[in-house]
């Protein structure tokens, strides 16, 4: 079994943070090509891990927004 498959989400997240990759594109088309190449160069496990991490981040943001709305309604 590959080392990446043995790691948990926390370990993979930390690993991703250490190797954040960025690109500066001159056009949307160039950005799309770079993005496609980037994701295609990852293993299926890495892509799935990134999707799970993004989904969890979205859930956190949504919970925070909901909590903030409830608090502001109580203050009204």
Secondary structure, DSSP 8 states (H G I E B T S, - for coil): --HHHHS-HHHHHHHHHHT------SSHHHHHHHHHHHHHTS-HHHHHHHHHHHHHHHHHHHHHHHHHHHHHHHH-
